[in-house]
Amino acid sequence: MFIAKELKKKNVCEYLLYMWQIEDTIRAFGCDTDRIQSEYVSRFPEEQRKDEGEWFGYLVDMMRDEQVMEKGHLQMNKGTLSLLSDKHLELLADSNETEYSALYYRALPFIVELRAHGDKSKSEVETCLEALYGVMMLRLQNKEVTKETATALKHISELLATLNSKYLEEKK
């Protein structure tokens, strides 16, 4: 909860990646609040355990209510992603946003390739975030990230970093 709050203020893309990881963590514990409490939340500093435990309980309840216990994302995360996607489209439509457009066109071949192998109905921003999440999972498993993937990640990360800056700038 504490990490999520800080990330949401500073980097909405990292916030979404973190929340997707939290959703997967909850799934890894079988959406069982007792297991999450005893095996995961118990590792937090003593002063944070109560709040973290309540937060995870709240998320588990939401995942059950929204029927995303096996796959998918919580509505609150979808909503944040939608706002970010809207900002992406707004920036692309703004002729004064030449820097953003240049970053987008550098990342576009990689986005197109990812979408060709994935769900074409997802937004470009979601595709980019899924690429980052996938590489994060590979690294957690100590699996190799190819040079081509690293190059794609570099361009996608630059695009998302700028999108995040513009998004947060507007929110202020």
C-alpha positions as CSV (number, residue, x, y, z in Angstrom):
1,M,0.0,0.0,0.0
2,F,2.7,2.4,1.0
3,I,4.7,1.6,-2.2
4,A,1.7,1.9,-4.4
5,K,0.8,5.3,-3.0
6,E,4.3,6.7,-3.6
7,L,4.5,5.2,-7.1
8,K,1.1,6.7,-8.1
9,K,2.4,10.1,-7.2
10,K,5.7,9.8,-9.0
11,N,5.4,7.3,-11.8
12,V,2.0,6.1,-12.9
13,C,3.5,3.5,-15.3
14,E,5.6,2.0,-12.5
15,Y,2.5,2.1,-10.3
16,L,0.5,0.0,-12.9
17,L,3.4,-2.5,-13.2
18,Y,3.5,-2.7,-9.4
19,M,-0.2,-3.2,-9.1
20,W,-0.1,-5.9,-11.8
21,Q,2.6,-7.6,-9.8
22,I,0.4,-7.3,-6.6
23,E,-2.5,-8.9,-8.5
24,D,-0.2,-11.8,-9.5
25,T,1.1,-12.1,-6.0
26,I,-2.5,-12.4,-4.7
27,R,-3.2,-15.1,-7.3
28,A,0.0,-16.9,-6.3
29,F,-1.4,-17.2,-2.8
30,G,-4.7,-18.5,-4.2
31,C,-6.5,-15.3,-3.2
32,D,-6.3,-16.6,0.4
33,T,-6.1,-13.6,2.8
34,D,-4.9,-15.8,5.6
35,R,-2.0,-17.1,3.6
36,I,-1.2,-13.6,2.3
37,Q,-1.2,-12.3,5.9
38,S,1.0,-15.1,7.3
39,E,3.4,-15.7,4.4
40,Y,3.7,-12.3,2.8
41,V,2.5,-9.4,4.9
42,S,4.3,-10.8,7.9
43,R,7.6,-9.8,6.2
44,F,6.7,-6.1,6.3
45,P,7.9,-3.9,9.1
46,E,5.8,-4.3,12.2
47,E,4.3,-0.8,12.0
48,Q,3.0,-1.4,8.4
49,R,1.6,-4.9,8.8
50,K,-1.9,-3.9,9.9
51,D,-2.4,-1.4,7.1
52,E,-0.8,-3.7,4.5
53,G,-3.0,-6.6,5.7
54,E,-6.1,-4.6,5.4
55,W,-5.1,-3.3,1.9
56,F,-4.4,-6.8,0.7
57,G,-7.8,-8.0,2.1
58,Y,-9.5,-5.1,0.3
59,L,-7.7,-6.1,-3.0
60,V,-8.7,-9.7,-2.6
61,D,-12.3,-8.8,-2.1
62,M,-12.2,-6.5,-5.1
63,M,-10.6,-9.3,-7.2
64,R,-13.4,-11.7,-6.2
65,D,-16.1,-9.1,-6.8
66,E,-14.7,-8.2,-10.2
67,Q,-14.0,-11.9,-11.1
68,V,-10.3,-11.4,-11.9
69,M,-9.0,-14.0,-9.5
70,E,-7.4,-16.0,-12.3
71,K,-6.6,-13.4,-14.9
72,G,-7.2,-9.8,-15.8
73,H,-6.9,-6.5,-13.9
74,L,-8.9,-4.7,-11.3
75,Q,-11.2,-1.9,-12.6
76,M,-9.1,0.7,-10.7
77,N,-6.0,-0.4,-12.6
78,K,-8.0,-0.4,-15.9
79,G,-9.2,3.1,-15.2
80,T,-5.7,4.4,-14.6
81,L,-4.5,2.6,-17.8
82,S,-7.4,4.2,-19.7
83,L,-6.4,7.7,-18.5
84,L,-2.8,7.1,-19.5
85,S,-3.9,5.8,-22.9
86,D,-6.1,8.9,-23.4
87,K,-3.2,11.1,-22.6
88,H,-1.0,9.2,-25.1
89,L,-3.6,9.8,-27.8
90,E,-3.9,13.4,-26.9
91,L,-0.2,13.9,-27.1
92,L,0.0,12.2,-30.5
93,A,-2.8,14.5,-31.8
94,D,-1.0,17.6,-30.5
95,S,1.2,19.1,-33.3
96,N,3.3,20.9,-30.7
97,E,4.4,17.6,-29.1
98,T,7.2,16.9,-31.5
99,E,9.4,15.2,-28.9
100,Y,6.7,12.8,-27.9
101,S,5.9,12.1,-31.5
102,A,9.5,11.3,-32.3
103,L,9.8,9.0,-29.3
104,Y,6.5,7.3,-30.4
105,Y,7.8,6.7,-34.0
106,R,11.0,5.2,-32.7
107,A,9.0,2.8,-30.5
108,L,6.3,2.1,-33.1
109,P,8.0,-0.7,-34.9
110,F,8.4,-2.6,-31.7
111,I,4.8,-1.8,-30.6
112,V,3.5,-3.1,-34.0
113,E,5.6,-6.3,-33.6
114,L,4.3,-6.9,-30.1
115,R,0.7,-6.3,-31.1
116,A,1.1,-8.7,-34.0
117,H,1.9,-11.5,-31.5
118,G,-0.6,-10.3,-28.9
119,D,-4.1,-9.0,-28.3
120,K,-4.7,-6.3,-31.0
121,S,-7.6,-4.9,-29.1
122,K,-5.4,-3.6,-26.3
123,S,-4.2,-0.1,-26.4
124,E,-0.6,0.7,-27.4
125,V,0.1,1.9,-23.9
126,E,-1.1,-1.4,-22.4
127,T,1.0,-3.3,-25.0
128,C,4.1,-1.3,-23.9
129,L,3.4,-1.9,-20.3
130,E,2.9,-5.6,-20.9
131,A,6.3,-5.7,-22.6
132,L,7.9,-4.2,-19.6
133,Y,6.1,-6.5,-17.3
134,G,7.1,-9.5,-19.3
135,V,10.8,-8.5,-19.2
136,M,10.5,-7.9,-15.5
137,M,9.2,-11.4,-15.1
138,L,12.0,-12.8,-17.2
139,R,14.6,-11.0,-15.1
140,L,13.0,-12.3,-11.9
141,Q,13.4,-15.8,-13.3
142,N,17.0,-15.1,-14.2
143,K,16.2,-15.7,-17.9
144,E,18.1,-14.0,-20.7
145,V,16.8,-10.9,-22.3
146,T,17.9,-10.7,-25.9
147,K,19.7,-7.7,-27.4
148,E,16.7,-7.1,-29.7
149,T,14.3,-7.1,-26.7
150,A,16.6,-4.8,-24.8
151,T,16.6,-2.4,-27.7
152,A,12.8,-2.5,-27.9
153,L,12.6,-2.0,-24.2
154,K,14.8,1.1,-24.4
155,H,12.6,2.8,-26.9
156,I,9.4,1.8,-25.1
157,S,10.7,2.9,-21.8
158,E,11.7,6.3,-23.2
159,L,8.2,6.7,-24.6
160,L,6.5,5.7,-21.3
161,A,8.8,7.9,-19.2
162,T,7.8,10.9,-21.3
163,L,4.1,9.9,-21.2
164,N,4.4,9.6,-17.4
165,S,5.9,13.1,-17.2
166,K,3.2,14.7,-19.3
167,Y,0.5,12.8,-17.5
168,L,1.7,13.9,-14.0
169,E,2.3,17.4,-15.3
170,E,-1.3,17.7,-16.3
171,K,-2.5,16.3,-13.0
172,K,-0.7,19.0,-11.1
